[in-house]
Amino acid sequence: MSAPPRSWLFVPGDSERKLAKGGDSGADALILDLEDSVAATRKPLAREMVAAYLQAHAGAERRPRLWVRINPLEDGGLPDTAAVVRAAPDGLVVPKVNGPTDLLRLSHWLDALEARDGLPAGRIRLLAVATETATAVLGLGDYARQPVPRLAGLTWGAEDLPAALGASTNQDAAGALALTYRMARSACLLAAVAAGTQPIDTLEPDFRDEAALRVACAAARREGFTGKIAIHPAQVAAINEGFRPTAEEVAFARRVCAAFAANPGIGTVGMDGRMLDMPHLRQAQRVLAADAAFGPGGT
């Protein structure tokens, strides 16, 4: 699969049943979790189970991409990394990141561990949960100024930041996401695009509310996010569908591309009473590329 993952499904790393279920979920990527979903006393077991799962699925065809969420770098992240690198995950999801300096420090660890385990240099990518502290939110612009070669994406979270701020909730009086957290979400999107990496929207906590999930996916894709976190297999299909262009969008994009192809060397063309210019062409090309990347039927 050459396209960025649409659905990123969290799977507790210490649950054999959920690991097996996650592999059959249809998710583009699994995040094998060693952090919040695993009790402190079970983290050593989870490391072993995640490494075994990675090794067992190393040669599987058409498997989802396999990522591992480690613990924060100052609280178990290095032992987690050392334990799973030899099993060659596709990448690490890094929580509580304050900025690119943290990721570059982890990259140095990975340089040594990849050499230890005979892996190609730079093979293991990084996905940063980039808004879990006040420092992280205020420094999101640093990702564009301080490149991290391993960086594959940025995502944000609405749960840890309130705790870091001492807030009682992340909602406003009407029950919607409060301004501070909407700002963090927008800043994460801008930072990811500025850094040339994938912007991934956060999870929807009520996995039973499919209608709300579909609304959230549509809104996120309109804004520029290209994937979303899932916390239950039941959310995967809606996310995959929500981040694939609709048939109407694909048809319109083909017409836009055809209009420009019929008028080579022209910067603007008229279609349906509208004037279209190069940004419209680039957007149409992105729509067609995204549609082609996931193949027939949205897979």
LUMVOFI-289205 format. One record per residue: residue in three letters; x, y, z of N, C-alpha, C, O in turn. Coordinates in steps of 0.05 Angstrom, whole numbers, plus 5000, padded with zeros to 4 digits. Example, Ala and Ser with C-alpha at 12.3 -4.5 7.8 and 13.67 -1.06 7.14 Angstrom:
<pts>
 type  nxx  nyy  nzz caxx cayy cazz  cxx  cyy  czz  oxx  oyy  ozz
  ALA 5264 4886 5156 5246 4910 5156 5264 4934 5156 5285 4934 5169
  SER 5257 4955 5142 5273 4979 5143 5258 5001 5157 5268 5023 5161
</pts>
This chain:
<pts>
 type  nxx  nyy  nzz caxx cayy cazz  cxx  cyy  czz  oxx  oyy  ozz
  MET 5017 4976 5000 5000 5000 5000 5018 5025 5000 5035 5028 5018
  SER 5014 5041 4980 5031 5064 4978 5019 5089 4990 5033 5109 4996
  ALA 4993 5089 4994 4979 5113 5005 4983 5114 5035 4986 5094 5048
  PRO 4982 5138 5047 4983 5140 5076 4960 5126 5089 4938 5127 5078
  PRO 4964 5113 5112 4941 5100 5125 4918 5119 5131 4923 5142 5141
  ARG 4894 5110 5126 4871 5126 5134 4863 5119 5163 4859 5138 5179
  SER 4861 5094 5170 4852 5085 5196 4876 5074 5212 4891 5057 5202
  TRP 4879 5085 5236 4901 5077 5255 4887 5066 5280 4878 5081 5297
  LEU 4886 5039 5282 4871 5026 5304 4889 5020 5327 4909 5005 5324
  PHE 4883 5030 5351 4897 5023 5375 4889 4995 5384 4866 4988 5384
  VAL 4909 4979 5391 4905 4952 5402 4922 4949 5427 4946 4952 5425
  PRO 4910 4942 5450 4926 4937 5474 4947 4916 5469 4941 4894 5459
  GLY 4972 4922 5476 4993 4903 5470 4994 4878 5487 5010 4860 5482
  ASP 4978 4878 5509 4978 4855 5527 4953 4837 5524 4948 4820 5541
  SER 4938 4841 5502 4914 4825 5498 4916 4808 5473 4915 4819 5451
  GLU 4919 4782 5477 4921 4765 5453 4896 4765 5437 4897 4765 5412
  ARG 4873 4767 5450 4848 4767 5435 4845 4792 5418 4837 4791 5395
  LYS 4851 4815 5430 4849 4840 5415 4870 4843 5394 4864 4855 5373
  LEU 4893 4832 5398 4913 4832 5377 4904 4817 5352 4907 4825 5330
  ALA 4892 4793 5358 4881 4777 5336 4858 4791 5322 4856 4791 5297
  LYS 4840 4804 5337 4817 4818 5326 4826 4842 5310 4815 4848 5289
  GLY 4847 4856 5319 4856 4879 5305 4866 4872 5277 4862 4888 5258
  GLY 4880 4850 5275 4890 4842 5249 4869 4836 5228 4874 4837 5204
  ASP 4845 4830 5237 4823 4824 5219 4804 4848 5216 4782 4845 5204
  SER 4811 4871 5226 4793 4894 5227 4790 4909 5201 4771 4924 5197
  GLY 4810 4906 5183 4810 4922 5158 4824 4948 5161 4824 4964 5143
  ALA 4836 4953 5185 4850 4979 5189 4875 4980 5171 4888 4960 5166
  ASP 4881 5004 5162 4906 5008 5146 4930 5005 5163 4951 4996 5154
  ALA 4928 5012 5189 4951 5010 5207 4941 5002 5235 4920 5012 5244
  LEU 4956 4985 5248 4951 4979 5276 4972 4993 5293 4995 4994 5286
  ILE 4963 5004 5316 4981 5015 5336 4981 4997 5360 4962 4997 5376
  LEU 5001 4980 5362 5004 4961 5383 5013 4976 5408 5036 4986 5409
  ASP 4996 4978 5428 5000 4997 5449 5015 4986 5473 5008 4965 5483
  LEU 5035 5000 5481 5050 4994 5506 5045 5015 5527 5056 5013 5550
  GLU 5029 5035 5521 5026 5058 5540 5000 5056 5555 4998 5039 5573
  ASP 4981 5073 5549 4959 5078 5567 4940 5054 5571 4928 5051 5592
  SER 4938 5037 5551 4919 5014 5553 4931 4990 5568 4918 4970 5571
  VAL 4956 4993 5577 4969 4971 5590 4976 4979 5619 4989 4999 5623
  ALA 4968 4963 5638 4974 4968 5666 5004 4966 5671 5018 4951 5657
  ALA 5014 4982 5690 5043 4983 5695 5055 4956 5700 5077 4950 5691
  THR 5041 4939 5715 5052 4913 5721 5053 4894 5697 5067 4874 5698
  ARG 5039 4900 5676 5038 4883 5652 5055 4893 5629 5055 4881 5608
  LYS 5068 4916 5633 5084 4927 5611 5106 4908 5601 5110 4906 5577
  PRO 5122 4895 5619 5142 4876 5609 5129 4854 5592 5141 4846 5572
  LEU 5106 4843 5601 5092 4823 5585 5084 4834 5558 5086 4821 5538
  ALA 5073 4859 5558 5064 4871 5533 5087 4874 5513 5083 4869 5489
  ARG 5110 4882 5523 5133 4884 5505 5138 4857 5491 5143 4856 5467
  GLU 5138 4835 5507 5143 4809 5495 5121 4801 5475 5127 4790 5454
  MET 5096 4807 5482 5074 4799 5464 5074 4815 5439 5069 4805 5417
  VAL 5081 4841 5441 5082 4858 5417 5105 4849 5399 5101 4847 5374
  ALA 5128 4843 5410 5151 4834 5394 5144 4808 5380 5151 4804 5357
  ALA 5131 4790 5395 5123 4764 5383 5103 4768 5360 5104 4755 5340
  TYR 5084 4786 5364 5064 4792 5343 5077 4803 5318 5071 4794 5296
  LEU 5096 4821 5322 5110 4833 5299 5125 4811 5284 5125 4810 5259
  GLN 5139 4794 5299 5155 4773 5286 5137 4753 5271 5144 4744 5250
  ALA 5114 4747 5283 5095 4728 5271 5083 4738 5245 5075 4723 5227
  HIS 5081 4765 5242 5069 4777 5219 5088 4791 5200 5080 4806 5182
  ALA 5114 4785 5204 5134 4800 5188 5132 4794 5158 5136 4812 5142
  GLY 5125 4769 5151 5124 4763 5123 5096 4761 5111 5092 4753 5088
  ALA 5076 4769 5127 5048 4767 5117 5043 4787 5094 5051 4810 5095
  GLU 5029 4777 5074 5021 4794 5052 4995 4809 5059 4978 4798 5072
  ARG 4993 4834 5049 4969 4850 5052 4963 4855 5081 4940 4862 5088
  ARG 4983 4853 5099 4978 4859 5127 4975 4889 5131 4985 4904 5115
  PRO 4961 4897 5152 4962 4926 5159 4990 4933 5167 5006 4916 5175
  ARG 4997 4959 5165 5022 4968 5175 5022 4966 5205 5001 4970 5218
  LEU 5044 4958 5216 5046 4953 5245 5064 4973 5259 5088 4974 5254
  TRP 5051 4989 5276 5065 5009 5291 5063 5002 5321 5045 4987 5329
  VAL 5081 5013 5337 5081 5008 5366 5080 5035 5380 5097 5052 5375
  ARG 5061 5039 5398 5062 5063 5415 5078 5056 5440 5071 5039 5456
  ILE 5101 5069 5442 5118 5066 5465 5108 5084 5488 5090 5100 5484
  ASN 5121 5081 5511 5115 5099 5533 5131 5125 5529 5149 5125 5512
  PRO 5125 5146 5543 5140 5171 5540 5170 5166 5544 5179 5148 5558
  LEU 5186 5182 5530 5215 5177 5529 5228 5178 5557 5247 5164 5562
  GLU 5216 5193 5576 5227 5194 5603 5215 5173 5621 5221 5172 5645
  ASP 5197 5156 5611 5183 5138 5628 5179 5111 5614 5156 5103 5609
  GLY 5200 5098 5607 5198 5071 5595 5201 5070 5565 5201 5049 5553
  GLY 5204 5094 5552 5205 5094 5523 5230 5079 5512 5228 5066 5491
  LEU 5253 5082 5525 5277 5069 5514 5275 5039 5517 5281 5025 5498
  PRO 5268 5028 5541 5265 4998 5542 5244 4988 5522 5248 4966 5510
  ASP 5222 5002 5519 5202 4994 5499 5215 4992 5471 5212 4972 5457
  THR 5229 5013 5464 5242 5015 5437 5262 4992 5433 5262 4979 5413
  ALA 5279 4988 5453 5299 4967 5451 5286 4939 5448 5297 4922 5435
  ALA 5263 4936 5461 5250 4910 5460 5236 4903 5433 5234 4880 5426
  VAL 5227 4924 5419 5211 4918 5395 5226 4923 5369 5217 4914 5348
  VAL 5248 4938 5369 5262 4945 5344 5270 4920 5329 5268 4919 5305
  ARG 5281 4900 5343 5291 4876 5329 5268 4861 5315 5274 4845 5297
  ALA 5243 4866 5322 5221 4854 5308 5211 4871 5285 5192 4864 5272
  ALA 5225 4893 5280 5221 4910 5256 5193 4920 5252 5180 4914 5232
  PRO 5182 4936 5271 5157 4949 5266 5160 4970 5244 5182 4978 5237
  ASP 5137 4977 5232 5139 4998 5211 5145 5025 5224 5157 5042 5210
  GLY 5138 5029 5249 5144 5055 5261 5136 5054 5291 5125 5035 5301
  LEU 5143 5076 5304 5137 5080 5332 5119 5105 5335 5124 5125 5322
  VAL 5098 5102 5351 5082 5125 5359 5092 5135 5385 5094 5120 5404
  VAL 5099 5161 5386 5113 5172 5409 5095 5192 5424 5089 5213 5413
  PRO 5087 5185 5448 5070 5203 5464 5085 5224 5479 5110 5222 5482
  LYS 5071 5245 5489 5083 5265 5506 5107 5278 5494 5126 5285 5509
  VAL 5107 5282 5468 5130 5294 5454 5128 5325 5458 5107 5336 5453
  ASN 5150 5337 5466 5151 5366 5468 5159 5380 5443 5156 5404 5441
  GLY 5170 5366 5423 5179 5378 5399 5198 5361 5384 5204 5338 5392
  PRO 5209 5370 5361 5226 5354 5344 5252 5346 5358 5264 5325 5351
  THR 5261 5361 5378 5286 5353 5392 5282 5326 5405 5301 5310 5405
  ASP 5259 5321 5417 5254 5295 5429 5255 5272 5408 5267 5251 5413
  LEU 5244 5277 5385 5244 5257 5364 5272 5252 5353 5279 5230 5346
  LEU 5288 5274 5351 5315 5270 5342 5332 5254 5362 5349 5238 5354
  ARG 5326 5258 5387 5340 5241 5408 5332 5212 5404 5349 5194 5406
  LEU 5306 5207 5400 5298 5179 5395 5310 5168 5370 5316 5145 5368
  SER 5312 5185 5350 5325 5176 5324 5353 5167 5329 5362 5148 5316
  HIS 5368 5180 5346 5395 5171 5352 5395 5143 5365 5411 5126 5359
  TRP 5376 5138 5383 5373 5112 5395 5367 5091 5372 5379 5070 5372
  LEU 5349 5099 5354 5342 5080 5333 5365 5075 5314 5368 5052 5304
  ASP 5382 5095 5309 5405 5090 5293 5422 5067 5304 5430 5049 5289
  ALA 5426 5067 5330 5442 5047 5343 5428 5020 5343 5440 4999 5339
  LEU 5402 5020 5349 5387 4995 5351 5383 4982 5323 5384 4958 5321
  GLU 5379 4998 5302 5377 4987 5275 5404 4974 5268 5404 4952 5256
  ALA 5426 4987 5275 5452 4975 5269 5456 4949 5285 5466 4929 5274
  ARG 5447 4949 5310 5449 4925 5327 5434 4901 5314 5443 4879 5315
  ASP 5410 4907 5303 5393 4886 5294 5394 4881 5264 5377 4866 5253
  GLY 5412 4894 5250 5416 4889 5222 5393 4900 5204 5388 4889 5183
  LEU 5380 4921 5213 5359 4933 5198 5370 4956 5181 5390 4968 5189
  PRO 5358 4962 5159 5367 4985 5143 5365 5011 5159 5346 5015 5174
  ALA 5385 5028 5157 5385 5053 5171 5361 5070 5164 5355 5074 5140
  GLY 5347 5080 5184 5324 5097 5179 5298 5082 5172 5278 5095 5165
  ARG 5298 5056 5175 5275 5040 5167 5250 5047 5185 5228 5049 5174
  ILE 5255 5050 5210 5232 5054 5229 5225 5083 5230 5241 5101 5237
  ARG 5199 5089 5224 5189 5116 5222 5177 5124 5249 5174 5108 5267
  LEU 5171 5150 5251 5160 5161 5276 5134 5176 5271 5132 5191 5252
  LEU 5115 5172 5289 5090 5187 5289 5088 5200 5317 5088 5186 5337
  ALA 5087 5227 5318 5087 5241 5343 5059 5249 5351 5044 5260 5335
  VAL 5052 5243 5376 5028 5254 5388 5037 5281 5399 5049 5283 5420
  ALA 5031 5302 5384 5046 5327 5386 5032 5350 5401 5042 5372 5401
  THR 5011 5343 5416 4997 5365 5430 4989 5358 5459 4969 5368 5469
  GLU 5005 5342 5472 4997 5332 5499 5009 5349 5522 5002 5343 5545
  THR 5025 5368 5515 5034 5387 5536 5032 5416 5525 5031 5420 5500
  ALA 5032 5435 5543 5031 5463 5534 5055 5470 5517 5053 5484 5497
  THR 5079 5460 5526 5103 5466 5510 5101 5455 5482 5110 5468 5463
  ALA 5089 5431 5479 5087 5419 5453 5069 5436 5435 5076 5440 5411
  VAL 5047 5445 5445 5028 5461 5428 5041 5487 5419 5039 5494 5396
  LEU 5055 5500 5438 5067 5526 5431 5091 5522 5412 5099 5542 5399
  GLY 5102 5499 5411 5125 5494 5393 5120 5479 5368 5139 5469 5355
  LEU 5094 5476 5360 5088 5460 5337 5102 5470 5311 5108 5454 5293
  GLY 5106 5496 5309 5120 5507 5286 5148 5497 5282 5160 5499 5261
  ASP 5160 5486 5304 5188 5477 5302 5191 5453 5284 5213 5449 5274
  TYR 5169 5438 5278 5172 5415 5261 5179 5423 5232 5192 5408 5218
  ALA 5171 5447 5224 5178 5457 5197 5206 5468 5197 5219 5468 5176
  ARG 5216 5478 5220 5242 5490 5221 5265 5470 5228 5288 5475 5223
  GLN 5258 5448 5241 5278 5429 5250 5270 5401 5239 5256 5386 5253
  PRO 5277 5394 5215 5268 5369 5203 5276 5345 5219 5298 5343 5230
  VAL 5258 5325 5219 5263 5299 5231 5260 5279 5208 5237 5272 5200
  PRO 5282 5268 5197 5279 5251 5173 5261 5227 5177 5249 5218 5157
  ARG 5259 5217 5201 5242 5193 5205 5212 5200 5208 5195 5182 5209
  LEU 5205 5226 5209 5178 5234 5216 5158 5226 5194 5162 5233 5171
  ALA 5138 5211 5201 5117 5202 5182 5091 5216 5186 5074 5217 5168
  GLY 5086 5228 5210 5061 5241 5214 5059 5254 5242 5075 5248 5259
  LEU 5040 5272 5244 5033 5284 5270 5004 5279 5276 4987 5281 5258
  THR 4998 5273 5301 4970 5272 5309 4967 5287 5335 4987 5296 5347
  TRP 4943 5292 5343 4938 5307 5367 4919 5292 5385 4906 5272 5377
  GLY 4916 5301 5410 4898 5288 5429 4884 5308 5446 4895 5329 5452
  ALA 4859 5302 5452 4843 5320 5468 4840 5312 5497 4826 5325 5512
  GLU 4854 5291 5505 4851 5281 5532 4874 5288 5551 4869 5296 5574
  ASP 4899 5285 5542 4922 5290 5560 4927 5320 5564 4936 5327 5586
  LEU 4921 5336 5544 4927 5365 5547 4911 5378 5570 4923 5394 5584
  PRO 4885 5372 5573 4871 5384 5596 4884 5377 5623 4886 5394 5641
  ALA 4894 5352 5625 4907 5345 5650 4933 5361 5654 4939 5369 5676
  ALA 4947 5365 5632 4972 5380 5633 4967 5409 5641 4983 5422 5654
  LEU 4944 5420 5632 4937 5448 5637 4923 5452 5664 4920 5475 5673
  GLY 4915 5430 5677 4900 5433 5702 4871 5439 5697 4857 5450 5714
  ALA 4861 5434 5672 4833 5439 5665 4815 5417 5675 4824 5394 5678
  SER 4790 5424 5681 4771 5404 5690 4758 5389 5667 4748 5367 5671
  THR 4759 5400 5643 4747 5388 5620 4759 5400 5595 4772 5421 5596
  ASN 4756 5386 5572 4764 5397 5547 4740 5408 5531 4743 5415 5508
  GLN 4717 5411 5544 4693 5420 5531 4685 5448 5541 4692 5456 5563
  ASP 4670 5462 5523 4658 5487 5532 4631 5483 5544 4622 5460 5547
  ALA 4617 5504 5551 4592 5502 5565 4570 5488 5548 4552 5476 5559
  ALA 4573 5489 5522 4554 5476 5504 4560 5447 5498 4545 5433 5485
  GLY 4583 5437 5509 4591 5409 5504 4609 5405 5480 4616 5382 5475
  ALA 4615 5426 5466 4633 5424 5443 4662 5426 5453 4667 5434 5476
  LEU 4681 5420 5436 4709 5422 5443 4716 5452 5448 4709 5469 5431
  ALA 4729 5457 5470 4735 5485 5477 4756 5496 5459 4771 5482 5445
  LEU 4758 5523 5459 4776 5537 5441 4805 5528 5442 4817 5524 5422
  THR 4815 5524 5466 4843 5516 5469 4849 5490 5454 4870 5488 5441
  TYR 4830 5471 5454 4835 5445 5442 4829 5446 5412 4842 5432 5396
  ARG 4811 5463 5403 4807 5468 5375 4832 5481 5363 4840 5475 5341
  MET 4844 5499 5378 4868 5512 5369 4891 5492 5366 4906 5493 5347
  ALA 4894 5474 5386 4914 5453 5384 4910 5436 5360 4930 5428 5347
  ARG 4886 5429 5354 4879 5412 5331 4888 5426 5305 4901 5414 5288
  SER 4880 5451 5302 4887 5466 5278 4917 5470 5275 4928 5468 5253
  ALA 4930 5476 5298 4959 5479 5297 4974 5453 5289 4994 5454 5275
  CYS 4963 5431 5298 4975 5405 5291 4972 5400 5261 4991 5391 5248
  LEU 4949 5406 5250 4945 5403 5221 4965 5421 5205 4977 5411 5187
  LEU 4967 5446 5213 4985 5464 5199 5014 5455 5202 5029 5456 5183
  ALA 5022 5446 5226 5049 5437 5230 5056 5413 5213 5078 5412 5202
  ALA 5038 5394 5211 5043 5370 5196 5047 5376 5166 5065 5367 5154
  VAL 5029 5393 5156 5031 5400 5127 5057 5416 5122 5070 5412 5102
  ALA 5063 5435 5141 5087 5451 5137 5112 5433 5138 5132 5439 5125
  ALA 5111 5411 5154 5134 5393 5156 5135 5372 5134 5153 5356 5132
  GLY 5114 5372 5117 5113 5353 5095 5107 5325 5103 5117 5306 5092
  THR 5090 5322 5124 5084 5296 5135 5054 5293 5138 5039 5312 5134
  GLN 5044 5269 5146 5016 5264 5147 5002 5276 5171 5011 5272 5193
  PRO 4980 5291 5167 4964 5300 5190 4942 5280 5196 4927 5273 5178
  ILE 4941 5271 5221 4922 5250 5229 4904 5261 5251 4914 5270 5272
  ASP 4878 5259 5247 4859 5269 5267 4857 5249 5290 4863 5226 5288
  THR 4849 5260 5313 4848 5244 5337 4823 5226 5337 4807 5227 5319
  LEU 4820 5210 5358 4799 5190 5360 4772 5203 5368 4771 5225 5378
  GLU 4751 5188 5363 4724 5194 5373 4718 5174 5395 4718 5150 5390
  PRO 4714 5183 5420 4714 5164 5442 4689 5146 5443 4692 5124 5454
  ASP 4667 5154 5432 4643 5137 5433 4642 5120 5407 4633 5128 5386
  PHE 4653 5095 5410 4655 5078 5386 4628 5068 5377 4626 5056 5355
  ARG 4607 5072 5392 4580 5062 5384 4566 5083 5367 4546 5076 5354
  ASP 4575 5107 5366 4561 5129 5352 4574 5132 5324 4591 5149 5319
  GLU 4565 5114 5306 4576 5115 5279 4569 5140 5264 4585 5150 5248
  ALA 4545 5150 5268 4537 5175 5254 4555 5198 5262 4563 5213 5244
  ALA 4561 5201 5287 4579 5223 5295 4607 5218 5284 4621 5238 5276
  LEU 4616 5194 5283 4642 5188 5271 4644 5196 5242 4663 5207 5233
  ARG 4623 5189 5227 4623 5196 5199 4623 5227 5195 4636 5237 5177
  VAL 4608 5241 5211 4609 5270 5210 4637 5281 5216 4647 5299 5202
  ALA 4650 5269 5236 4677 5278 5244 4697 5272 5222 4715 5288 5216
  CYS 4694 5249 5209 4713 5242 5187 4710 5261 5164 4729 5270 5152
  ALA 4685 5267 5157 4680 5285 5134 4691 5313 5140 4703 5325 5123
  ALA 4687 5322 5165 4697 5348 5172 4728 5349 5171 4740 5368 5161
  ALA 4740 5328 5182 4769 5326 5183 4781 5326 5155 4801 5339 5149
  ARG 4769 5310 5137 4780 5308 5110 4777 5335 5095 4794 5343 5080
  ARG 4754 5348 5099 4750 5375 5086 4772 5394 5095 4782 5410 5079
  GLU 4781 5392 5120 4801 5411 5130 4829 5404 5121 4846 5421 5121
  GLY 4834 5379 5114 4860 5371 5105 4873 5347 5119 4894 5338 5110
  PHE 4860 5337 5140 4870 5312 5152 4867 5289 5133 4849 5289 5117
  THR 4886 5270 5134 4885 5248 5115 4881 5221 5128 4882 5200 5115
  GLY 4877 5221 5155 4872 5196 5169 4862 5202 5197 4860 5226 5205
  LYS 4854 5181 5211 4842 5185 5238 4848 5161 5255 4850 5138 5246
  ILE 4851 5166 5281 4855 5146 5301 4829 5131 5307 4808 5144 5308
  ALA 4830 5105 5310 4807 5089 5319 4814 5075 5345 4837 5067 5350
  ILE 4793 5072 5362 4798 5058 5387 4782 5032 5388 4784 5018 5408
  HIS 4768 5025 5367 4752 5001 5367 4750 4992 5337 4747 5008 5320
  PRO 4751 4965 5332 4749 4956 5305 4723 4965 5291 4723 4968 5266
  ALA 4702 4970 5306 4677 4979 5294 4679 5006 5280 4662 5013 5264
  GLN 4700 5021 5287 4704 5048 5275 4719 5047 5248 4719 5067 5234
  VAL 4732 5025 5242 4751 5024 5220 4737 5029 5193 4747 5045 5177
  ALA 4715 5015 5188 4703 5017 5161 4694 5046 5156 4697 5056 5134
  ALA 4682 5059 5176 4673 5087 5172 4696 5106 5167 4694 5124 5150
  ILE 4718 5101 5180 4742 5118 5176 4753 5113 5148 4759 5132 5134
  ASN 4756 5088 5140 4767 5083 5113 4750 5095 5092 4760 5107 5073
  GLU 4723 5093 5095 4705 5105 5075 4707 5136 5077 4706 5149 5056
  GLY 4709 5146 5101 4708 5175 5105 4732 5189 5093 4731 5213 5087
  PHE 4755 5175 5091 4779 5188 5081 4786 5179 5053 4809 5182 5044
  ARG 4767 5167 5039 4769 5162 5011 4751 5182 4996 4728 5186 5004
  PRO 4760 5193 4973 4743 5211 4958 4717 5198 4950 4717 5174 4944
  THR 4695 5213 4950 4669 5202 4941 4669 5200 4911 4686 5211 4897
  ALA 4650 5184 4901 4647 5181 4872 4642 5208 4858 4652 5212 4836
  GLU 4627 5225 4871 4622 5251 4859 4647 5268 4858 4652 5282 4838
  GLU 4664 5267 4878 4689 5282 4879 4708 5271 4857 4721 5287 4844
  VAL 4708 5245 4854 4726 5233 4833 4716 5242 4805 4733 5249 4788
  ALA 4690 5241 4801 4680 5248 4775 4686 5277 4768 4694 5284 4746
  PHE 4683 5295 4788 4689 5323 4784 4718 5327 4779 4726 5343 4761
  ALA 4735 5313 4794 4764 5316 4790 4773 5307 4762 4790 5320 4750
  ARG 4761 5286 4752 4767 5277 4725 4759 5298 4704 4774 5303 4685
  ARG 4737 5311 4709 4729 5332 4690 4748 5356 4691 4754 5368 4670
  VAL 4756 5363 4715 4775 5386 4718 4801 5379 4703 4811 5396 4688
  CYS 4812 5355 4708 4837 5348 4695 4834 5347 4664 4851 5355 4649
  ALA 4811 5337 4655 4806 5336 4627 4804 5364 4615 4813 5368 4593
  ALA 4792 5382 4629 4789 5410 4619 4816 5423 4616 4821 5436 4596
  PHE 4834 5418 4635 4861 5430 4632 4877 5415 4610 4892 5428 4595
  ALA 4873 5389 4608 4887 5374 4587 4879 5383 4559 4895 5383 4540
  ALA 4854 5391 4557 4844 5400 4531 4853 5428 4524 4850 5438 4501
  ASN 4865 5442 4544 4874 5470 4539 4903 5472 4549 4908 5487 4568
  PRO 4922 5458 4537 4950 5458 4547 4962 5486 4546 4957 5502 4527
  GLY 4977 5492 4567 4990 5518 4568 4973 5541 4578 4982 5564 4580
  ILE 4948 5535 4586 4929 5555 4596 4928 5553 4626 4925 5531 4637
  GLY 4929 5575 4640 4929 5575 4669 4902 5574 4681 4899 5567 4705
  THR 4881 5582 4666 4854 5582 4677 4835 5570 4655 4840 5574 4631
  VAL 4815 5556 4664 4795 5546 4645 4767 5550 4657 4765 5553 4681
  GLY 4747 5551 4640 4720 5554 4649 4705 5528 4649 4708 5512 4631
  MET 4690 5522 4671 4675 5498 4673 4651 5502 4691 4654 5511 4713
  ASP 4627 5496 4681 4603 5498 4696 4598 5527 4706 4588 5531 4728
  GLY 4607 5546 4691 4603 5574 4698 4623 5584 4718 4620 5606 4729
  ARG 4644 5569 4723 4665 5577 4743 4691 5578 4728 4696 5564 4709
  MET 4708 5596 4738 4736 5597 4728 4753 5581 4747 4754 5585 4772
  LEU 4768 5562 4736 4786 5545 4751 4814 5551 4744 4821 5555 4721
  ASP 4832 5551 4765 4860 5556 4760 4877 5534 4771 4866 5512 4778
  MET 4903 5538 4773 4921 5516 4779 4916 5503 4807 4919 5479 4809
  PRO 4909 5518 4828 4902 5505 4853 4880 5484 4850 4880 5463 4863
  HIS 4860 5491 4833 4838 5471 4828 4849 5447 4814 4840 5424 4820
  LEU 4867 5450 4796 4879 5427 4782 4895 5410 4801 4893 5385 4801
  ARG 4911 5422 4818 4927 5407 4838 4909 5391 4857 4915 5369 4864
  GLN 4887 5404 4865 4868 5390 4883 4856 5367 4869 4852 5345 4880
  ALA 4848 5371 4844 4836 5349 4828 4856 5326 4825 4848 5302 4827
  GLN 4881 5332 4820 4901 5311 4818 4905 5296 4844 4909 5272 4844
  ARG 4903 5310 4866 4905 5297 4893 4882 5278 4897 4885 5256 4907
  VAL 4858 5286 4889 4834 5270 4892 4837 5244 4876 4832 5222 4886
  LEU 4846 5246 4851 4849 5223 4834 4872 5204 4845 4869 5180 4843
  ALA 4893 5216 4855 4915 5200 4866 4905 5185 4891 4912 5161 4894
  ALA 4890 5198 4908 4879 5185 4932 4860 5162 4924 4861 5141 4936
  ASP 4843 5167 4905 4824 5147 4896 4839 5123 4885 4832 5100 4890
  ALA 4859 5128 4869 4874 5105 4856 4890 5090 4877 4894 5066 4875
  ALA 4899 5103 4898 4917 5090 4917 4903 5068 4933 4916 5049 4941
  PHE 4877 5071 4938 4863 5052 4955 4849 5030 4939 4838 5011 4950
  GLY 4850 5032 4912 4840 5010 4896 4810 5008 4895 4796 5024 4908
  PRO 4800 4988 4880 4771 4985 4877 4757 4980 4904 4768 4965 4921
  GLY 4734 4992 4908 4718 4987 4931 4728 5000 4956 4717 4994 4978
  GLY 4748 5018 4954 4756 5032 4978 4775 5016 4996 4778 5024 5020
  THR 4787 4995 4986 4804 4978 5004 4831 4991 5006 4848 4980 5020
</pts>
